[in-house]
Amino acid sequence: MKTLLIWTGLAAGLIALVLVAAQQTGFIHLGKTAQSDHIKGKETSGVLNLVCESVVTRYKNGLAQPPDTERMTLPVGIDLTNNIGWYTGEYTISMNRKGSLTINGALLEVSRPALFSRYGVMVVGEHFTVNRQTGEFRQWLDIKGGTRLDLIQGECKSAVNPPR
């Protein structure tokens, strides 16, 4: 009986050790919420390099038509030191034409003015946000006349811990 207890204790210890190692390497997540795995820290300087798994809404023949949707992986960069940001995707605030960063708690918003026609309407602003607590990514266009056209939503994680 004493031998059985020793072997049971050793087996339980080994299982615990394997679980801790698997959690540390990212193979499994024990006792963590989904939020804790997103964008860590509350850095106020430096560059956040993110990878976002997103759903893109595309309008083909004007806004009256039903849109197509597609899953897409988007790289996102936020330069906290210089208060600018960018992302690369279908409708972009690109590295060549960065937007201005506004920080509101956990919400990072990047925007820039625009003046171009798309979907038969005049676009007057481009925006995206990343929520550091939840990892949520949203992108939209401001349409002349005060309408907001949401186009992309998704989930971001640090590029060192990208989405699976």
Secondary structure, 3 states (H helix, E strand, C coil): CHHHHHHHHHHHHHHHHHHHHHHHHCCCCCCCCCHHHCCCCCCCCCEEEEEEEEEEEECCCCCCCCCEEEEEEEEEEEECCCCEEEECCCCCECCCCCEEEEEECCEEEEEEEEEEEECCEEEEEEEEEEECCCCEEEEEEEECCCEEEEEEEEEEEECCCCCC
